Structure formats: C-alpha cells, structure tokens
Amino acid sequence: MATEHQRIERIRALLAPSSTAGPAARKPSGIAAGIEVGIGDDCAVLAQASGARVWTVDSAVQGVHFRRDCMSLDAIGFRSFMAAASDIAAMGAKALAALSALVLPASLTDAELDQLVGGIARAADVCACPVIGGNLARGSDLSVTTTLLGEPHQRAVLRSSAREGDGLFVTGKIGGAALGMHALFAGRQDPAIQPCIDAFLAPRARLDVSEALGHIASSAIDISDGLLQDARHLCRASQLSARIELARIPRLAELESLAHTLKLDFVPTLVAGGEDYELLFTAAVDADVSAWATRIGVMKVGASNVFLVDADGSLLSVSAGGFDHFG
C-alpha cells in the first residue's frame, strides 16, 4: 500500500484539471485559470478576488450518507462533490475551486482510492470546478468532506429575501432520487426503477441554471433534505408561509406506481424523501421560467408554515418531515 505522500501524488494526478482532449490529457500540475498554487503546498493560492465570494462545506460519512455494500466508490465520490456544488448553485453562483478532505479506513486499497477520487474528478469536471487542495487522514470509517468556493453571477441569492405574493418554483423533477435510494438499499434494481436509482447515484448540481436564478429569484435553497423541510427553512428565513399544491409538483409519471411497488407511501416519498439536489426558489408569480422550472405554490403572510394542499384545496398531513441528522 502506498504511503500518505505517495497517495497525495496519486490524488493530485487524478484531480488535475482536464483539457478539451479529455481525462488522458490531465495536466499533472493541477493549475487552472485563476489558481496560482494548487495541490501540494500548505495552502492553495487563488488570484485576488475582485467581487463577492460564497463558500460552502459538505460531508459524506459512511453509514450516514452512503452504504458501501450497494454503492460504488466512484458514485460515493461523485455524489459527495455534487452535494456541495448544489449549495453553490442555490446561491446563484458559479463554482470556482474546491478542497477535498478524505478520511480513509486502513483497509482501503490504492485501487479503491483511485475509484473514489475518480468519482470526485468526474464531478469536478462536470462542474468546471478544479480540486486545488485538501487533506488526507486515516480513520475507522470512510468520509469525504468537500469545501467549495463560488462567485455569484449577479448577487448572492439568500433564503431570507422571499416576498409575500411571490411564486414558489422548483427545478427538475422531485421524488425520484428518494425512491431510487430506497430501491437500491432494498436490493431492488428492476429496469423500471433504474432511472430513479441513477437519479440517486448521480445527481447533478443545477449550476446550469444558477445564472438565470441570480437574475430572477428573490430567494432560493437547494433541495437535499426533502421538499417540505427545505421549504420550511426558506419560510423561516423569510418569515413567511408557503402554500404548495401537490398536483403541481413535477415528478416522473410512473413515480406513484413505483412507490406502491416498493410499498412506500407516495406523498411522503415525493415531498419528504430528499436527495433531489434541485433548486427551490421564489420569484414574481408570473416569472417566465417555464423552460427550466415549475411553479408549485405561492408565498403567504404567516408564521413560517408550509401548507400542502390536494387538488380540491384540502390540507394534507405528511408524517415524514425530511432528513435530520439529529432528529
């Protein structure tokens, strides 16, 4: 097994920014535009910032965020990076650079480390966000902590700026990743369920719409812990309430039947399952976002509540409240 410093060199080679020629052309220096010093020194050095910056950090811990018995190391690395990048997207920002801190069990081989870092590298390439440093340590369980630096396209979009009468919008489709997670952990990989499993294993941070978000959104949050729970976070920050119409929530057409197949309650899976990494945001109720988002509700005056209503306007009660590390 390689030494710590030999492993750092392996990681540096795997994470060096790719060129247009693909992974085979990765530059060993690890230097990309705007980065003066990359992996290998006591600190990374970035060119002096001329404007606002946004920072985030996210950890993926074995037994809490992932299970190695049903997920590849490549997928674990990919998801860990995307979870952090999703926070950058929710601020209406682009990702600039990342730090990756790995805690590795003694049993992890060099080949397995390559798989893990390969997943991180794939995600970094997708996000156009080079990994420029980090840390390596030994521990009892595998964990990956990703710190990302971003730059707002226009301004940092906060959770606290929603306005009464704003529409509540969401990007993409909701609920599929949560269903895929349940299916994967239950050992169910039927072809009909595979798109949901793929949504869980390979989420995409919505950096593709972060610039448009910065132009139009009054507030925003990414959906990681469940639509209702993250909507509550937004409501509390903005001191408003939200009315969400169940029928408006975008999802796979077959999601309800798949939930029944897996013996899952459909509504909690849809609105409280989490793992979507889509964006929930507020904007003028008539905002023209139909190309990349769906209006699911409206912001109201109230004591930071979220009301989920059925097609006939009746209030729905959902028992599951979303993911909470200490709940």
N, C-alpha and C positions, 0 to 999 in steps of 0.2 A: 504494500500500500504506500502511496506517495506521502511525503512529509507535508506539513502545513504550507510551507513556502512553494513546494512543487505544485500543490493543489491551487494555490493562488495563481500561479503562472498558467495552469490549465484553464482556470476560470477566466483569466484575463484574455486568453486566446479565444475562448468561446464567446465572450461578450464584446469583443472588439466590433465597432460599428461595421455593418456590411456595406458594400458598394452596390452599384446597379448590376454588377456581374453576379451577385448572389453570395451565399454563405462561404463558398470556396475562396472568395476574394477578400475575406475579412482582413483588416489591417491589424497587425499584432500590437501596434502602439496604443490602440484604444482611444485615439484622439479624434474628436469630431468638431464640427463648426461650433464656435463659442466656448470650447473647453480647452483650457491651457494645459492642465495636468489631469491625467486620468488615473486608472488603477495602478497602484504600485508605490505611491508616496504616502506620507502620513495623512494628507488630506488631498482631495481633488480641488482643482482651481478652475473657476469659471470666469469668463470675461466679465468685466464690471457691468452690473445691471443698470439699464437706463430708465426702467419703469418699475411697476409693481410686480411682485412675485407671489406665488402661492405655494405652500408646502403641504404635504400630507405624508402619513406613515401608516402602514397596514401590515399586520402579522397573520401568517397562516401557520397554525400549530397542529401537529399530528394528534388525532383523536378528538380535536375540537372542530377544525375546519376541513379536514380531509382524512380519509382512511386509505392506507397503502395497500390493503388487500383487494381493493376494487378500483384503484386509480393508478395510472402510470406516473412515474416521476416527472415525465415531460409535462403531463397535464397539471400536476401539482405546481410546477414552476410557472407554467403559463397562467394559470388562474391567480396565483399569488400576485403576479405583476399587474394583471388586468384589474384586480380589485382595487389596487392603489390608483391606477390610472383613471378609474371610473370617478374617483373623487375630484381629480383634476378637471375632467370633462364637466362635472356638475358645477364647477365654478366658472364655466365659460372660458376655459383656458386651454392652451396647448401645452403638452408635456415637453420639457427641455432636457432633463437629465435625471438619473436615478442612482440610488445607493441600495445595495442588496446585502443584508446580513444573514448568514446561514448558520444554523446550529445543526450539526451533523452527528448522528449516533456513530459509535465506533464501528458498528457492523456495516456501514455504508461503504461500498466499494468505489474505486475510482470510476469504473464504468457507469455505476449508478449516479455518481456525482455529475458525470457528463450529461446524463439524461435529464437530470434536474435542471442544470444550468442551460441545457439546450432549450428547454421549455421557456425559461426566463428570457433567453436570447431571442426566441421566436416572437414573444410578446413585445419585447423592446423594439424589434424591427417593425412590427405592425404599428406600434405607437410612435415610431420615429423618435425614440427616446433612449439614448445610449445609457448603459450602466457604467458609471465612471468611478465606482469605489464601493466599499462596504466592509464587511467583517466576516471572519470565519472562526468558529469555535466548536468544541465537542460538547455534546450533551446527551441526555437519556433519550430524548425524542427529537425527531426532525422538525425544524421550523424554519420559515422563510419570512424575513421582515424586509419590506420594500419601502424606501423613502423616495418620494418623487418631488421634484421642483417643477413648477409650471409658470407660465406667463399668460395673463388674461389677454384675450383678443381685443376686447374693448374695456371691460371693467370686471372686477371680481363679482360674480353673481352670488349673493348671500341667501341664506334661508329666511332672513328676518325682514324682507322687503316686499312681501306679498301685500296686495291691496284689496279691500272689500270690493266685490264685484268682478275681480279677476277670474278668468277661466283657469281650471286646473287641467294640465295636459301631461301626457306620458308618451315617451318614445317607444317604438318597437312593440313587442308582444309580451304579455305578463303571464306568469304561472308555469310556463313550460319547463324552466330550469328546476324549479322545486319538485315538479313531478318526476323529472329525469333523475334528480338526486335520490328520491325515494325508490325509484325503479332500480337504479344502479346498486344501492345498498341492499336491496332485497334480492339481487341476483337476477332481475328480470331485464332482458335485453331483446325483447320482441322487436321486429322491424318497425312496427307502428310507433313504438316508443322511442326509437333511436334518435329522431330529431330533438326530443326533449333531453335525452342523455347528452347529446352533443352540445345543447344549449348550456347544460350544467358544466361540462368538462372544458368547454372552450368559449367562455363569454367574451364579448368584445366591448371594451370601454367605448362610450359613444363620443370619442374625440372627433368623429366625422361631422357631428352637428354642434360642437362646442362653440364655434364661431357664430353660427346662427343663433344659438342660445344667448350668447352675450349681447346680441343686438336687440333681442325681443323679450327676454324673460325678466320679470320683476323679482323672482326668487326661484331657487332650484335646490334639489337634493338628488343624490343617486339612490336607486332602489336596491339595497343589498339585504336588508333585514325583513322585507315584506312591504307591500304597497301601503297597507293601513298604518303600520308602525312608522314608516318613513314620512307618510303624510302627517301623522301626529307631530313628528319632530318639526316639520315645516310650519304647522299651525301654531305650535307653542312658541317658536321663534318669532313668528309674525303676529302673535296674539289675535289670531282669527280662528274661525272654524271652517271646515270644508264639507261640502255635500257631494258625494261620489255616487254616480249611477252605475250599478252593476252591469247593466246591459251595454254600456259604452266602453267598458274595459277591453282593450284589444287582446285577443288570445288566439291560439290555434283553434281551428274549427272543431277538431276532434278532442280537445282537451277534456271536456266533461266526460265523454265516454271512456277515455283513457284513465281518468281518475277513478271512475266506477270499476274498471277492470282491475285496478290496483287496490281496490277497497279503501280509497281515500275520499274524504269529504271534499267535494268540488270547490265550494266557495272559499273555505279556509286555505286550500291549496293555491287558489288563484290570488287571493288578496293578502295572505299572511305567510306564504311559503318562503319568500325571499329568493336570493341567488340570481335575480334578474339582471342586475347591473345596467338597467335602463335609467332614464332620467325622468324625474317628476318635477314639473315646473309650473309657475303661474305666469300669465301674460294677459293682455287685454282679451276679453271673452271672444272677440271676433278676429283674433290674430290669425294671419294666413300662414299656418304651419302644417297644412294637410299633407304636404309632401314628406314630412318626417315626424309628425306627432299626431296624437288623437286627443281631443278634449273629452275628459271623463267626468268633469264636475265644475263646481264654482266655489269661490271663497265667500264666506259669510261672516257677519259680525257674530261673535260668540266667544265662549270660554275655552278655546283651543281644543274643540271636539272634532271628530271625524264621523260623519253620518253616512252610512252605506245604505242606499235605497234600491228596492226592486223596481221592475218595470212599471208597476202600478203605484209607485211612490211610497210603499210601505217600508218601514225601517227594518233592516236586517241586523241580527246579532251574530257576531262571529266569535267563537270561543277561543281560537288561536290568536295570539297577539303579535306574532313575529318573533324573530330571533333576539335573544337577550343573553349575553354571556353569564350574567349573574341572576337571571330571572328564574 
